[in-house]
Amino acid sequence: MSDKPRTGSVRLMDAMPRPLLVVFLAFSVAALAAVVVLMLRPVAGGVALQDRRPPPRGDFSHGVGSLAPAPVPSVVPTLSPACSAVSGTRLVAGGDGVLRLRSALKEICGFAAGGVAVEVTEAIAGLDGATLRFGGFDVTGAESTADFTTRTVWLNIKFGLRRTPVVELVPVILHDAWHLARASSEVTAEEELGARRAEVEACRQVIPISKWPRWCEDADDLTRLPREDALRLLVSAGYAR
């Protein structure tokens, strides 16, 4: 009989002592769990998915700290409505700002005929009697907030700059217009999830996925989660259940 050792592959489970195998499997499960957690809660120094839009504060849909209205001329330019669906929307900004807001509303007019998610249709209804303005926020990274007392959607002043594509205004406007449509001063996790659905639908309609800004990606990530998981994250961020 030959003493030559057998050649060929050896299965990992056969080659590894059982105690070590148990440790290996436990480590693999823990590593997988860590990856999932990091997807939802980035490493220290980042901002968790559910915290990237601040929770409501007072009469505002999102707490943005102190709000500094962008300067406007003594006589605000008046433009014809982009379409009948937004004829009741008031635009308060300087000449270039008003043109940018009207261009964004023109994109939104394309949704009025239907063929989009119901949340978008509801958001368009929320623009009736609403005011759109630019403002500076204390909270870094906040895109917009709605003042329920004045029915004003305040947009981060960065959107008034020419270097920011007008189409990026569309999902942001519809997010808080959806809150106004709900006619509630308390933004629950369920309502915030609905606003994110309106937002991501608008993103899909007007911006190529390869050019999505951060808020489009955030809304997409959150709305793709199982509903209860998304609500749990939003509640943990400060939204009412």
N, C-alpha and C positions, 0 to 999 in steps of 0.2 A: 504494500500500500504506500502510495506516495505521500511524503510529508509536505508537499508543496501547498501553500495556503490557497484557499479558494479566492477567485477574483470575481469582480462584479460589484454592482451597487448594493449598499446596505441601507435599509430604511432607517430614517432618523429615530423612529419610535423603538426600533429594535436595538439600535446602538446606544441609546441614551438610558442611563439608570433611571428607574421609575421615580425616585424622589426628585431628581433633577428635571425630569420630564414635567412633573407637576408644577415645579417652580417656573419652568419655561412657559407653560400654558397660562399660568396665572399672570405672568409678566406680559404676555401677548394681549390678554384681555384688558389689562390695566392700560397698556399703551394705546389700544384702540379707543377705550373710553376717554383717554386724555385728548386724543385727536378730535373726538366729537365735541368735548367741552371747549377746546381751543377754537373750534369753528364758531361756536356761539359766544364765547367770552375770550377775546384775544388776550395775549400775554400782557403782563403789567406794562403800562405805558401806552397801550392802545385803549380803545373805547368799545365796550361790549355792544353787540348788535342792537339790543333793546334800549340802550342809552344814547344812541346817536341822534335821536330827536328828543329834546327835553320834554318831560311830562307837563301836564297843564299846571297853571298857577294863576290863582285869582280868576279874573274874567277872560283869561287868554287860553287858547287851546294848547299852547306850548309856552313854558316859562323861558323867556329870553333875557332875563335881567332887566336893566333899565333900557328903555327904548327911546332912541333919538330920531325923530322924523327927519327925513332928508329935506333939505331946503327946497322950497317951491316958489315960483314967481308970484307976484301979487295978483296977476291974472293968469289962472291956469288954462292952458290951451284946451279947446274943446274940439273934439273930432267926432265925425259921424260914427255910429255904432258899427262894429265889425260885422254884425248880423243881428237879426231880431232876437235870437236866443240870449244875447248879452246886452240888449238895448238898455236894460236897467242897471248896468254896471257903471260906476263912476270911476274915472281915472284921475288921480291927483299926482302930478309930477311935472317936471320941466318939459320943454319941448321934445328933447330926445327920449326922455323917460316915457312920456305919453305915447310916443311912436312905438317904443319897444313893447309897452303893455298892450297896445292895440294889435300889434303883430302877433303877440302871444294869444290874444283872444281870437284872432282870425284863425289860428290853428285849432283852437277849441271849437270854433264854429263848425269845423269839419266833422266833429263828433255828434252834433245836434241831430243829424238825420238818423242816428242809431248805428247798430252794428258794432257797438262797444259794450264793455261790461256795464251792468246796471249801476254800479257805483259811480261811473263817469257821468252817466245821465243825471243821477242825483246831485252830483257835484255841480254840474252846469246849472241846475235849478237853484243851487245855493248862491250863485253869482247874481241872482236877481235882487236888486236893491243893495248890493254890496259895493264897497269902495276898495280900490287897489292902490296901495301906496308903498314907497320904499322907506326903509328905516335902518338905523344902525343898532345892532344888538350887542349886549355885553357877553352873552354866551357864545363861545366860539363854535362854529360849525352849524349853527341854527339857520335853517333856510327860510322859515316863515312862521308866522303865528296869526291866529284870528282873534280879534277883539269882539266878543259876543255882544257887548253893550252898544258898540257903534257899527257893528257888521262891517268891520274893516279887516281885510287881509293885508298884513304887513309883510313885505318881502325884503329879504336881506339886501342891503344897499348895493352889494356886489352885482346883483342882477340888473342894475341900472347902467352898468359899464358896458361899453361897446365890445370889449374883448370877450364878454360872456355871451355865448350863442342864445338867441331869443328862445329857441325851442326848449332850452333848459328851464325856462320859466313855466312852461305849460304844466308839467306834473306837479310843480310846487304850488302853483295857483289852485289846481284842482284838489290837492290834498286838503288845504284849509277851507276851500269852498265846500267840500263835503262836510266838514265840521259845521259850517254855517247852515247847511241844508238840514242838519239834524236838530237845529234850534234848541240846543242844550248847552248850558254853561258848564256842565260836568262832562269831561271827556273820559269815557270808560275805555278799558282795554279793547272791548268789542268795537267801539266806535273808532278807535285809533287804527285797528286792523282794517276796518272798512275804508278809512282814508288812505291807508297804504295800498289797498287794492286799486283804488281810483288812481293813485299815483303811478303804480307800476304799469297799469294798463295804458296810461298816457305815455309813459316812457316807451313802451313797445310800439305805440302808434307813430310817434314823431321823431324818435332818436334811434339810429342804428345801435344795436347791442354793443358793438365794438367801441362806440363812443359814449356809452352810458356814464354819466357822472356818478359820484359816490352814492347820492340819495336814491338813484334808480336801482343800483345794485343792492343797497340796504333793504329797500322795499321788496325787491324780488326775493332776497334771502329770507325775509321774515314771512312773506305770504306763501312761500313754498313749504314752510314747516307745517306739521299737523296742527290744526286749529287750536287744540288745547295747549300744545307746547308754545305756540306763538302768544296766546293769551297769558300763559304763565310768565313768560319772559316780560311782557308789557306790564303786568301787575308788579313784578319785581322791580321794574324801573320807576314805578310811582303812579301808574294809571289805575283808576278805580276798577274794581272787579264788576 
